[in-house]
C-alpha cells in the first residue's frame, strides 16, 4: 500500500468519525426550554437588548429603544 493511499484513508476515517460524533451530539442533546412568557413586563423581554443602535444611520432604518 502506498503512503499516500494510507494517509488519505486515515484522513477519511478521521473525518467520518468526527462527523459521526457531531451528529450523535446533535441527536442526543436535550436543550432546556426558554421561559420568556412568564414575565408580566414587556421590558423583561428586552433585558438583553443593546442600549445603542447597531445599525448604520441610513434612510428609513428605525431602532427601537426602551425608555424607563
N, C-alpha and C positions, 0 to 999 in steps of 0.2 A: 504494500500500500504506500502510495506516495505521501510525502509530508504535507503537501497542500491539501490533499483529499482528507487526511486525518484532521487537519486544522478546521476545514470547512464543515466536516461532520460534527466535530465537537462544538463549534460555534452554533450550528443549527440546533443541537441538543440543548445547549445552554439557553438559547432564545426560546425554544419551546417550553423548557422548564420555567423560565421567568414568566412567560405569558400565562402558563397554567397556574402558577402561584398567584398572579394578579387576578385572574378570573375567579379562582377559588376564594380569594379575599373579598371580591365584589359580591359573589353569590352568598357567602356566609355572613356578611356584615349585617348587623341589626342596629340601624341608626335610631336615636331617640327622637320622638316627635317634638316639634317646637310648639309651645303653647302661647300664641300671641293674642288669641281671642279672649283670654280670661280677664284682661285688664279693662276697666271702665273708661280709662282716659285714652284719648287718641294720641296724646303726646308720648305715651309709653311705646307706641309703635315706631316713633321717630327718635328714640333714645340714641340709636347708633348713627344717626344722620350727621354729616359734617356741618359745621357752623357756616362755612362759606361755600359758594357755588364752585364746583369743579369744572364747569363748562366754560368755554371761552365766550366772551361777550360778542354776540353777533345777532343780527336780525331779530327774530321773534322767539328766542330762547328764554324761557322763564324758569327760575329756580324757586322752589317752594321753601320757605323758611318758617319755622315755628317760633313765634314770639311769646315769651311768657315766662 
